[in-house]
């Protein structure tokens, strides 16, 4: 676990965050807004309730401040 004065994160927190923010979008496919908790849990091989609890903690600790929709003007 990474120790710091503000927020403590382990490798699962980092991997969950990366899956949320850097989801692969296949060419020609319609990308989802963000991956589901279930798909993150399946990809990382951890329980969905664990993923949900960790995301909630990251939000409460202020690491995840908000979710943003960005329009595609094409």
SESEDO-291202 format. One record per residue: residue in three letters; x, y, z of N, C-alpha, C, CB in turn. Coordinates in nm, 2 decimals. Glycine has a CB too. Example, Ala and Ser with C-alpha at 12.3 -4.5 7.8 and 13.67 -1.06 7.14 Angstrom:
2
Ala/1.32/-0.57/0.78/1.23/-0.45/0.78/1.32/-0.33/0.78/1.13/-0.45/0.90
Ser/1.28/-0.22/0.71/1.37/-0.11/0.71/1.29/0.00/0.79/1.41/-0.06/0.57
***
This chain:
74
Unk/0.08/-0.12/0.00/0.00/0.00/0.00/0.09/0.12/0.00/-0.10/0.00/0.12
Unk/0.05/0.22/-0.08/0.12/0.35/-0.09/0.08/0.43/0.03/0.10/0.42/-0.22
Unk/0.18/0.47/0.11/0.15/0.55/0.23/0.17/0.70/0.20/0.23/0.51/0.35
Unk/0.08/0.79/0.24/0.09/0.93/0.22/0.00/1.00/0.32/0.06/0.97/0.08
Unk/0.02/1.13/0.34/-0.05/1.20/0.43/-0.20/1.22/0.39/0.01/1.34/0.46
Unk/-0.22/1.23/0.26/-0.36/1.26/0.21/-0.44/1.14/0.18/-0.35/1.34/0.09
Unk/-0.39/1.04/0.11/-0.47/0.93/0.06/-0.38/0.80/0.06/-0.53/0.96/-0.07
Unk/-0.43/0.69/0.10/-0.36/0.57/0.09/-0.43/0.48/-0.01/-0.36/0.49/0.23
Unk/-0.35/0.44/-0.11/-0.40/0.35/-0.22/-0.31/0.23/-0.24/-0.41/0.43/-0.35
Unk/-0.37/0.12/-0.27/-0.29/0.00/-0.31/-0.31/-0.03/-0.46/-0.34/-0.12/-0.22
Unk/-0.25/-0.13/-0.50/-0.24/-0.16/-0.65/-0.38/-0.18/-0.70/-0.16/-0.28/-0.67
Unk/-0.48/-0.24/-0.63/-0.61/-0.26/-0.68/-0.68/-0.12/-0.70/-0.69/-0.34/-0.58
Unk/-0.66/-0.03/-0.61/-0.72/0.11/-0.62/-0.67/0.17/-0.75/-0.69/0.20/-0.50
Unk/-0.54/0.16/-0.78/-0.48/0.21/-0.90/-0.53/0.14/-1.02/-0.33/0.20/-0.89
Unk/-0.54/0.01/-1.02/-0.59/-0.06/-1.14/-0.74/-0.03/-1.16/-0.57/-0.21/-1.12
Unk/-0.82/-0.02/-1.06/-0.96/0.02/-1.08/-0.97/0.15/-1.14/-1.04/0.01/-0.94
Unk/-0.90/0.25/-1.09/-0.90/0.38/-1.14/-0.86/0.39/-1.29/-0.80/0.48/-1.06
Unk/-0.75/0.31/-1.32/-0.71/0.30/-1.46/-0.82/0.24/-1.55/-0.58/0.22/-1.47
Unk/-0.88/0.14/-1.51/-0.99/0.08/-1.58/-1.10/0.18/-1.60/-1.04/-0.05/-1.52
Unk/-1.13/0.26/-1.51/-1.24/0.36/-1.52/-1.20/0.47/-1.62/-1.27/0.42/-1.38
Unk/-1.08/0.51/-1.62/-1.04/0.62/-1.70/-0.98/0.60/-1.83/-0.95/0.70/-1.62
Unk/-0.93/0.48/-1.85/-0.86/0.45/-1.97/-0.91/0.33/-2.04/-0.71/0.43/-1.95
Unk/-1.04/0.32/-2.05/-1.11/0.20/-2.11/-1.07/0.20/-2.26/-1.26/0.21/-2.09
Unk/-1.05/0.08/-2.31/-1.02/0.06/-2.45/-1.15/0.07/-2.53/-0.95/-0.08/-2.48
Unk/-1.14/0.15/-2.64/-1.26/0.16/-2.73/-1.22/0.10/-2.86/-1.30/0.31/-2.74
Unk/-1.29/-0.01/-2.90/-1.25/-0.07/-3.03/-1.29/0.02/-3.15/-1.32/-0.21/-3.04
Unk/-1.21/0.01/-3.26/-1.24/0.09/-3.37/-1.38/0.06/-3.43/-1.13/0.07/-3.48
Unk/-1.46/0.17/-3.46/-1.59/0.15/-3.52/-1.70/0.11/-3.42/-1.58/0.04/-3.63
Unk/-1.66/0.09/-3.30/-1.76/0.05/-3.20/-1.81/0.17/-3.12/-1.70/-0.05/-3.10
Unk/-1.92/0.16/-3.06/-1.97/0.27/-2.98/-1.92/0.25/-2.83/-2.13/0.26/-2.98
Unk/-1.84/0.35/-2.79/-1.78/0.34/-2.65/-1.88/0.36/-2.55/-1.66/0.43/-2.64
Unk/-1.87/0.29/-2.44/-1.96/0.32/-2.32/-1.91/0.44/-2.25/-1.96/0.20/-2.23
Unk/-1.99/0.50/-2.17/-1.95/0.62/-2.09/-1.83/0.58/-2.00/-2.06/0.68/-2.00
Unk/-1.84/0.47/-1.93/-1.74/0.42/-1.85/-1.77/0.27/-1.83/-1.72/0.49/-1.72
Unk/-1.67/0.19/-1.80/-1.70/0.05/-1.78/-1.78/0.02/-1.65/-1.57/-0.03/-1.77
Unk/-1.86/-0.08/-1.66/-1.94/-0.11/-1.54/-1.86/-0.17/-1.43/-2.05/-0.21/-1.58
Unk/-1.91/-0.17/-1.31/-1.84/-0.22/-1.19/-1.82/-0.37/-1.22/-1.93/-0.20/-1.06
Unk/-1.92/-0.44/-1.28/-1.91/-0.58/-1.30/-1.80/-0.61/-1.40/-2.04/-0.63/-1.36
Unk/-1.78/-0.53/-1.51/-1.68/-0.56/-1.60/-1.54/-0.53/-1.55/-1.70/-0.47/-1.73
Unk/-1.53/-0.43/-1.46/-1.40/-0.40/-1.40/-1.36/-0.52/-1.30/-1.40/-0.27/-1.31
Unk/-1.46/-0.57/-1.23/-1.44/-0.68/-1.13/-1.40/-0.80/-1.21/-1.57/-0.71/-1.05
Unk/-1.47/-0.83/-1.32/-1.43/-0.95/-1.40/-1.29/-0.94/-1.46/-1.54/-0.97/-1.51
Unk/-1.26/-0.82/-1.51/-1.13/-0.80/-1.57/-1.01/-0.82/-1.47/-1.12/-0.67/-1.64
Unk/-1.04/-0.76/-1.35/-0.93/-0.76/-1.24/-0.94/-0.89/-1.16/-0.94/-0.64/-1.16
Unk/-1.04/-0.97/-1.18/-1.07/-1.09/-1.10/-1.08/-1.07/-0.95/-0.95/-1.19/-1.13
Unk/-1.16/-0.97/-0.92/-1.20/-0.94/-0.78/-1.35/-0.92/-0.77/-1.12/-0.81/-0.73
Unk/-1.40/-0.93/-0.65/-1.55/-0.92/-0.63/-1.60/-0.78/-0.67/-1.58/-0.95/-0.48
Unk/-1.72/-0.78/-0.73/-1.79/-0.65/-0.77/-1.81/-0.56/-0.65/-1.92/-0.68/-0.84
Unk/-1.85/-0.62/-0.53/-1.87/-0.54/-0.41/-1.75/-0.47/-0.37/-1.93/-0.62/-0.30
Unk/-1.63/-0.53/-0.38/-1.50/-0.47/-0.35/-1.48/-0.35/-0.44/-1.39/-0.58/-0.36
Unk/-1.50/-0.37/-0.57/-1.48/-0.26/-0.67/-1.57/-0.14/-0.63/-1.51/-0.31/-0.81
Unk/-1.70/-0.17/-0.61/-1.79/-0.07/-0.57/-1.75/0.01/-0.45/-1.93/-0.13/-0.55
Unk/-1.71/-0.06/-0.34/-1.66/0.00/-0.22/-1.54/0.08/-0.24/-1.64/-0.11/-0.11
Unk/-1.44/0.03/-0.32/-1.32/0.11/-0.34/-1.35/0.24/-0.42/-1.22/0.02/-0.41
Unk/-1.44/0.23/-0.52/-1.47/0.35/-0.60/-1.54/0.45/-0.51/-1.56/0.31/-0.71
Unk/-1.63/0.40/-0.42/-1.70/0.49/-0.33/-1.59/0.56/-0.24/-1.80/0.42/-0.25
Unk/-1.50/0.48/-0.19/-1.39/0.54/-0.10/-1.31/0.64/-0.17/-1.30/0.43/-0.04
Unk/-1.27/0.61/-0.30/-1.19/0.71/-0.38/-1.27/0.84/-0.40/-1.15/0.65/-0.51
Unk/-1.40/0.83/-0.42/-1.49/0.95/-0.43/-1.49/1.02/-0.30/-1.63/0.91/-0.48
Unk/-1.52/0.95/-0.19/-1.53/1.02/-0.06/-1.39/1.08/-0.02/-1.57/0.92/0.05
Unk/-1.28/1.02/-0.05/-1.15/1.08/-0.02/-1.11/1.19/-0.11/-1.05/0.97/-0.02
Unk/-1.19/1.22/-0.21/-1.16/1.33/-0.30/-1.06/1.30/-0.42/-1.10/1.44/-0.23
Unk/-1.02/1.17/-0.43/-0.93/1.13/-0.54/-1.01/1.14/-0.67/-0.87/0.99/-0.52
Unk/-1.13/1.09/-0.67/-1.22/1.11/-0.78/-1.31/1.22/-0.75/-1.30/0.97/-0.82
Unk/-1.30/1.33/-0.82/-1.38/1.45/-0.78/-1.51/1.46/-0.85/-1.30/1.58/-0.82
Unk/-1.51/1.42/-0.98/-1.64/1.42/-1.06/-1.62/1.34/-1.18/-1.69/1.56/-1.09
Unk/-1.73/1.31/-1.25/-1.73/1.24/-1.38/-1.77/1.35/-1.48/-1.82/1.12/-1.38
Unk/-1.71/1.34/-1.59/-1.73/1.45/-1.69/-1.77/1.39/-1.83/-1.61/1.54/-1.71
Unk/-1.87/1.44/-1.89/-1.91/1.40/-2.02/-1.84/1.50/-2.12/-2.06/1.39/-2.04
Unk/-1.78/1.45/-2.22/-1.71/1.54/-2.32/-1.78/1.51/-2.45/-1.56/1.51/-2.33
Unk/-1.84/1.61/-2.51/-1.91/1.59/-2.64/-1.81/1.57/-2.76/-1.99/1.72/-2.67
Unk/-1.86/1.50/-2.85/-1.78/1.47/-2.97/-1.85/1.56/-3.08/-1.78/1.32/-3.01
Unk/-1.78/1.66/-3.13/-1.83/1.75/-3.23/-1.81/1.71/-3.37/-1.77/1.89/-3.21
Unk/-1.79/1.58/-3.40/-1.77/1.54/-3.54/-1.90/1.54/-3.61/-1.71/1.41/-3.55
***
